[in-house]
Amino acid sequence: MTETTHQQHGAGARSPEYRLAQNALRGLRQDLFQDPFAYHPLPPRNTDGPFVRRLPGRVRTAAQHLPHAVVGAVALLALAVGALSGGLPGGDVPALLSGVLCALPVLATLVRPVGAFWLSLAATPVVAILYGNGLEWPWMPGAFISHLTVLVVVALRTRPRTAAWMWVLTAGYAFLSDVFFGGSYYYANSGPMMVTSAFALLLVSLWHVRHTARQEVTAQKTVTAQERSRRTLLEERTTIARELHDVVAHHMSVVAIQAEAAPYRVENPPPELERAFATIRENAVAALTELRRILGVVRAEDYEAPDAPQPTLADLDALLVNVRDAGLEVEKVVTGAVRELPQGVELSAYRIVQEALSNSLRHAPGAGARVEIGYVLGGLGVRVVNAPAPRPSLVKPSPGAGHGITGMRERVSMLDGEMTAGPTDDGGYEVAVFLPVATVIEGDA
């Protein structure tokens, strides 16, 4: 027990430098030593870019493999430079072997990126020995191209930390090569390699940072849009709940008043009838109390109770007058036998027409609109169609936030109705809604 406590205190007392070095070595092991030859093929290139998407179909399909073609071309270049540069003793076999050793690590970056780095680092001294001309050390021309390409491609395919470790190991190899073997060579190119690779890896790391930041911004925008849509949906449902509260409260008030007055309409009513009406009134009053509590939950801080009853289809003409005054030429057509519908249906139909005409004013200023109300067997049909906006128009359309369609769909869904909304063939926009209404048979009434 005492020894364990002492070890814990000793671990906690380690310096920040020790912990930093420990984390760095752990990162080195994860990046370059943990399964270094794992199979990670280079995926096809994304063709959704602003330039590639404009290419013809076959060219765009071929553009998916452009990175593979570029790596293959550099591998051929390393093969040619490695085989042809300098005078190699022993004939064509060492020259060909030198070229293959330069090209192989470049090709390996397509399938085993980390393994390609180790392969390039191991091939470098072998190629130098095959040259044997004492001119350059430690990177012969072909090996120089090969290793620099491997560093860049692997850095692109991994992450900045891996790029940093590859550069550090390359610098360590260059230092040891210059110290132990550089004296017998005419020119040491460790400096050019380290400077050139440092600039190349720095650019790759900056690209990684920019790419990661762009992905995070895109993800944040997606989350924000989803949260905005969810908040909009909740706000629309809250608005509908407040409006329907007024409708239901009106009906419950009528029930309570009629239940209270009913016994006085009958001469000498029996006690059972009086108790039944009293129970109805008590239940109606209790329901009204619960409705007020619900309204208190969904009421916004700036909510003001309406002074007038909720609108119905009878108020539609006044709405159209206001819309015409705002500059929208609107026509109203009513088909079928006009009849009184449940107030919730009429309220939803009124709000749908109101929102559809508001959308016409915002998105198609100067265009005309047509409102069709159809009383059919089993329900009510509502159709609002606006023509395309004239061009040129003095009033610019407003993009809006897309909340209107959401509110319409919520109202229709609440009544188990159906709704379609979309552009018309002539460039306008159409909203079509059907709200079912239960048919009441006179014998059951």
C-alpha angles and dihedrals in degrees: 000000000000092000092051091050090049091052091050091051090048092052091048092049094058113123123252089244090058092050090047091052091046092053091046093053090047089053091049091052093048095046104041110011105039106090093328095180096052115145110253110157118202107254122227117274119264111253097198094093121122093251103036095050090062093059122100118269099261094041091049090051091050090048088068089075097043093111090053090050092049092051090047091051092051089048090055090049091051089048093052095044093045093051100041106034116102130351110295118202116228101040132257100337097069090042093053092044090050091052093049092050089053095047099041098070091049092054091044090063088073094064110011108027100174092042088052090061093053090045091052092047090051094045094052098076091039091056090047091052091048090054092050093172097120093229106111135021143224098348120043115205095266093043090048091057092042097050095043090051092047092052092051097044094045090047090052091050097046128028140283094266091058090049090053093051092048090052092049092050091046090051090049091051091048092049094050091045092052093046098049105025109013097089095073094055129083098222130024112203098185091110096054090045094051095044095045094045091046092057092044094049091045090057091047091050091050089051090051092051092049093046092049092048090050091051091050091049091049091049091047091050090051092050091046091050091050092048090047091051091048092048091048091051092051091048091051092049090049091052091050091048092052092049094046089049089065091049095048093042090055092053093045090050090053090049092051093048094047092047090052094047098040098083090055091057092063123067112236096351115202117254091245091059092049091050091048092053091044090053090049091051093048091050091048092050091047090051090051090052092052090048090055090051091051090049089053089056096050097036115112120226092253095042117132120193111243118252094210131052119268112276124258135190088279087070093053095098091058089051091052091051090055091047092051090051087055090059104265117126103217131178125201124209124182121192130182131027109318110231139163113271131192108290093238090058093047092047092051092047091050093049092047092053090045093052094043091053090047089054089051090054092049102040103029109031112185094020125118126242137204126209117200121189115188123190104201135166108282100013153350127286122208124186127176118183127177126192121235116280114264118251124254097029126182091215118064117222118250116230095217126196100269093244095122096069089047091055092048092051092049092053093047092046091050090058094042090246134142130246138183126185129177148109121302127229093259094054098265129112133250134198115190122183135177118195114192119224122191112244113237115214113216093227090057095047 
